[in-house]
Amino acid sequence: MCILVAVLLRGRNDVRAGGGGSWRPSLGVFRGILKVGVPAALEEVLVIGAFATLTPIVATLGTVSLAAQRVVINILSLSFLPGLGFGLAATALVGQAIGARRPDEARAVISISLRWAIMWMGGLGLLFFIFAESLVRIFSADPAMIATGAAAIRVVAFTQPFWAATFVYAGALRGTGDTRTPLVITAAAIWSAVGLGVILMNTSFHSLAGIWAAFLVVGPFETLVYWRAWRRKC
């Protein structure tokens, strides 16, 4: 925080806190920040809440599955990094293009961002699928844990391209100033996946992999809805 404040006070790339103006709060700017920021913050809360809700659900499968779930989350945190990066880039560049009234440039940005995000996250997914056992073995040598975690990781591997697309499309919509649409789509998708995971776990797939299979089922539909929302916007 201190470093960011110092950079903003000094100024960089024509961005400088304060400038020659007043530090007096502007209610208009404050309302604009809340309009954009509150839905984005609520989206993150709902996503974190969904993953937190999975913990007691997975706990019903036993200690091994609960431990393997922690490993899967750790690995997911690695795979999300490229998607988050390209999503943030899409937000910034689309915002600039829309502000300059160049929608063609915004569409080009999304095309390039999608290509690179899918390549990175798809590549990581391929590595996850091939080296699933080795990844779990970093955390534990227990054979049951390795088998349970590897099966779940291989399911997660197939979701990577879909998640890559949702990161980019969500970032693009935020770049247009629309944070409500990503809130609705993401919240509906992730909580649908949690609900479907519970159903799968209690019916034919009584395993950790069965729970994560729900995200694989929901992923294509979430991507399609995001694509349609972006096409309507730009």
N, C-alpha and C positions, 0 to 999 in steps of 0.2 A: 504494500500500500504506500509506504513511504517513497519507494522508488517511483511509482506511478505519479504520485503527487509532485515529486521533484521534476519529473519529465514534463508534466503538464504546465507547471509554473515557469519552467525555462522555455518551453515551446519546442515543437518538433513537427516538421512537415506542415507548416502553417497552422498547426493546432496548438493553442495556448490558452490556459485557464486565465480568466480575468481579462486579459488584453488591456485595452484602454477604457473599457466600460465599467459599469458599476457591479458590485458584488451583491447588491440588493436582490432578494429572491423575486422571481417573476412568476406570478400565479398562472399565467398562460403557459409558460414553459413547463411549470410543475404539473399542470393538468395533462399536457402532452406526454410527459415522461411517464406519468401514471397510466395513461391510456395504452401506451406501448408496453410498459414494464410489468404491470400487474398480471395480465394474461400470461406473459412469458414466465414470470415467477410461479404462478399457479400451475402452469404446465409441468415445471420441474418438480414441484411438490407432489403432484399426482403421479408422476413417473417414479419418484423415489418411494412414494407410498405403495405403489403397486409391487415393486420389488421387495419392499419390506413385508408386505402381506404374504408374499410367497414363502417367507421363512417359516412361519408356523404351519403352513400347508405342507411344505417339504418335510418338516419335523415329524409328521405322522408316518413317513416312510422309514424312519429310523435314523440312528446316529450317523451311519455311513453316508446315507443320502444327504443329510444335512451338511456334513463336512464337505462332500463333493459339490454341493451347491455353492459353497463359499469359493471353491476353486474355480467353478464356472464363472462366477461373478468377477473374480480377479482377472480371468482371461478375457472376459467381455470388456472390461475396463481398458484393456490394451487395444482391442479391435475397434473400440469406439473412437479412439483418438484421431485416426485419419478422417472418419466421417464428420466428427465435430469440427475439425480444421477446415475441411472443404465447405461445410455448412456455414461457418462463420465468414469464410471468404465470399461465398455466394451472397450472404446478407449485405456485406459491405459493397461489393461490386454491383449487385443488382440495385441497391439503394442509390448509388452514384448514377447508374444508367437511367433509372426511372426519374431521378431528380433532374437529369439533363434532357429528359423527354426523348430517350433513345431506346425504345422497347426492343428493337432488333438486337442491340448490344446486350440487353438483359437476357434475351433468349440464348444468345451465343455463350454468355457466361455460364448459364445453367447447363448447356450442352457439354461444355468443357469440364465443368465441375462434376457432372454426373459420370463422365467417362473416367476421370481420375479417381473419384471416390469409389466407384465400383471396382476399378482395377486394384486399388489398395486393399479395400476390405474383402473383395473376392479372393485376392491373393492370400491374405491372412486366413480366410476361411479354408482355402485349400491346404495351407500349412497346418491349421487346426485339425483338419480331417486326417491328414497323413500322420501327424505326430501327436495325436490325442493322448495316447498312453504315456508318452514321454513327458508331455506337459503336466499331467496329473502326478507323475512320479517325482516331479520337482518338489511337490508339496507332501507327498506321502508314498511309502513303499507298501502299504497294505493292498493286497490283491483285490479285495472287494471294493475298496475305494477307487482303485485304478479303473476297474471294469465299469463301475457306476458313473464315475466322472467322465471317462472317455466316451461312453455312449451318449451322454448329454452334450458333450463338446462337439461330437460329430453332427448332432442335430443342429446345434447352434451354428456350425460352419455353413450350413445351407442357407441360413437366414441373412448372412452378411451382405449379399448384393441388394436385397430388399431394404435392409436398414440403411445402406449407403444412399440409396435413392431417397428415402424419407428424410435423412439428414439434410440433403441438398435442397429438396423441395421445400422443407420447412424453413430452411435458411433463406431461400429465395422469397417466400411469402413474407417473412419478417422484414426483408429488405424493402418491400413495398409499403411497410408500415402496418401490415396486417399480422398481428400476433394472436388474434382470436381464433382464426381458422386452424393454425397448428395446435392450439390448445384443445380444440374440440376433436380434431382428428386423432392426435396422439393419445389423448385421454381415453377416447372411445376404443381405440385399437389396443392399447396396453391392458386396459381393464377387461376387455373382451377376451384377450389372451389368457389373463389370469383365470377368468371364469371357465373358459374352455379347458384350461389345464386341469382345473379341479374335476371337471366332468371326465376328461380322459383318464385321470389318475384313479378315479373311483369306478371306472368301467373296464375298458380293455387294456389300458396302458398303465398299470400300477407301478410306475417307476419314475425316476427323475427325468429320464429321457422323454417320457410321455408328457410331463409338464411342459418341457421346452418345445415339444412338437407343436404345442398350441401356438407358439410364436411363429413357427414356420407356416402354419395354416393361415394365420391372420396377416402375415407379412405381405403377400401379394395384393390382398384387398386394400391394405393401408397404402401401399405404393400407388395403386390405381386411383384411390380417392385423392391422394396428394397431387397426382399428375393432372387429374381433372380440375382440381382447385387452381393449380398454376395456369392451366390453359385458359380458364375463365378470367384469370387476373391479367395475363399478359399473352 
